[in-house]
Amino acid sequence: MSRKTSSELKSSYDVIVAGGGLGGLTAANVLAMSGYNVLLAEQHFQLGGLATYFKRKGHIFDVALHGFPIGMKKTLRKYWSQEMADHITQVKSIRFDNPQFSLETTFTEEDFTRILIEKFGQTREHVNAFYKELASMNFYDENKISNRELFEKYFPGRNDIVRLLMEPITYANGSTLDEPAITYGIVFSNFMSKGVYTFSGGTDLMLNMMEKELSRNGVDIALSTKLEKLSVSNGKIKGAVLNGREISCRAVLSNGNILSTIEEWAGEENFSDSFMEKVRKVRLNNSSCQVYIGLKKGEKFDHIGDLLFTSVHPVFDPAAILDKKISSRTYSVYYPEIRQGSEDYTVVASMNARYEDWAELSDNEYKEAKKKLIDDTFAHLDKYIPGIKEKSDYADAATPRTFKHYTLHGGGSSFGTKFEGLDVSMKLPEQLGGLFHAGSVGIIMSGWLGAANYGVIVANGVDKYLHAGKVCT
Ligand SMILES: Cc1cc2nc3c(=O)[nH]c(=O)nc-3n(C[C@H](O)[C@H](O)[C@H](O)COP(=O)(O)OP(=O)(O)OC[C@H]3O[C@@H](n4cnc5c(N)ncnc54)[C@H](O)[C@@H]3O)c2cc1C
């Protein structure tokens, strides 16, 4: 077991990874496998970051295990273990229910093509041309069109089609119609080509397996350990202050928010004026609300689908999805099969949300607003699971304030930053030697797969830096 208390930590490491989200965990594992002496410091008492779980009243709730692309299987196999990759299974039934359409899909390119032809009256040639344009989008191209322009080009005036194609992505990463279409193209091609997948056994099992693997590879893991400040000398990282104690290192890989990394941990004085100008333009992404419901022991309900995108809003409108007056909810339904041997049924309702709508509420207002969130969710979910309120013995809600509290992301951001954050994150080491960042940025590097893969990319950058002998003394 490589969990360490603050006093058990060594005085020096090759690399300190600050943050145990999927980006930080994967980066730490890759660096340890390359032979580096790695400390993984997580400020919370549990690993996982946004991709975590919690236990209440005999239930286990998965916070962010709604679905991810098949690519996660390869990432787990290459950078974790075959055993973990073998836990990836397909989410079978995904449903949409809104005033414009109700349908069920496997979320594959073939099934979306079928639906677009049969239900939405498009020709196969037209649908194929749309897919072809998405597939040809390259991150390095100067492709400036927005999602709005992309949809207008292929499906003019068809808000229903835009809803089908865009709503899940808006839920998954906060995208709007004004985002660069390249972000949509990359996420859509990933997500909707071969269906949606989950980790059988749940987030708890996955994180336990990851912790074992990290320990096996020699990573020291320090929970409840916060990175407070970076130590810099001659424009290079020479250590970090963790829970008040200075530990030296050759590089720091931050998995925390990119803006906190620059403004709080490093300090603006370590960056050029032109870089800081770019930093100030980085917009945080939106946050979330969730309602967690657990069924009484022995209670059950029929299969209603695994993932339900529901809305009572007449049309697709990303602003309405964010509104505190909730009209759209995504339900993730966890049947006992997700955890072998369990008889537990849980439902997690997720809503996109704005931090500003929750930040200033008094204690009483906040309590009341949370209660309303839960009551309204029960009332709405009753349509799909009759008697759900009476069948359940646990319900609680998370708000943007909850997400901020547990992850320290500014504004409780669920998906890091908008597109411009990616360039800032990637250029960090050019500004301050030995400082790297891997975590949700720029939409495409967020989500389970994006965050984990970005962790690998950045770990390779750390490896190159350390290998080149840019050692700070
Ligand atoms: C409600 C919700 C549902 C989601 N559903 C899905 C889904 O179904 N599929 C999907 O693919 N993605 C989903 N996501 C997104 C996905 O979970 C995240 O994009 C991904 O987990 C982010 O990983 P990350 O590496 O960027 O780090 P994060 O998860 O943001 O973790 C950062 C870590 O850094 C730690 N930290 C911060 N500051 C410090 C400090 N000073 N010192 C030490 N540690 C620090 C935090 O405590 C945290 O553990 C969802 C997100 C939310 C909020």
The ligand as an ORCA input file, in Angstrom:
! r2SCAN-3c Opt
* xyz 0 1
  C     -21.913     15.563    -13.281
  C     -20.858     15.115    -14.226
  C     -21.085     14.064    -15.076
  C     -20.114     13.634    -15.966
  N     -20.348     12.566    -16.757
  C     -19.395     12.114    -17.590
  C     -19.602     10.957    -18.379
  O     -20.622     10.310    -18.308
  N     -18.638     10.578    -19.251
  C     -17.460     11.244    -19.358
  O     -16.616     10.838    -20.156
  N     -17.227     12.352    -18.600
  C     -18.156     12.786    -17.718
  N     -17.926     13.886    -16.945
  C     -16.658     14.613    -17.101
  C     -15.485     13.845    -16.525
  O     -15.844     13.241    -15.314
  C     -14.331     14.805    -16.328
  O     -14.096     15.506    -17.540
  C     -13.039     14.100    -15.959
  O     -13.259     13.161    -14.931
  C     -12.067     15.169    -15.520
  O     -10.831     14.619    -15.195
  P      -9.608     15.565    -14.901
  O      -8.378     14.741    -14.977
  O      -9.661     16.769    -15.747
  O      -9.660     15.982    -13.398
  P     -10.769     16.369    -12.342
  O     -11.759     15.295    -12.258
  O     -11.204     17.763    -12.523
  O      -9.871     16.268    -11.041
  C      -8.945     17.229    -10.637
  C      -8.421     16.777     -9.291
  O      -7.472     17.723     -8.804
  C      -7.675     17.859     -7.414
  N      -7.122     19.134     -6.994
  C      -7.563     20.369     -7.300
  N      -6.784     21.291     -6.718
  C      -5.834     20.616     -6.027
  C      -4.737     21.026     -5.213
  N      -4.463     22.323     -4.986
  N      -3.942     20.066     -4.653
  C      -4.202     18.740     -4.874
  N      -5.227     18.308     -5.626
  C      -6.028     19.246     -6.211
  C      -9.180     17.794     -7.253
  O      -9.573     17.506     -5.932
  C      -9.522     16.672     -8.229
  O      -9.469     15.408     -7.626
  C     -18.869     14.321    -16.020
  C     -18.631     15.379    -15.148
  C     -19.603     15.774    -14.255
  C     -19.312     16.873    -13.310
*
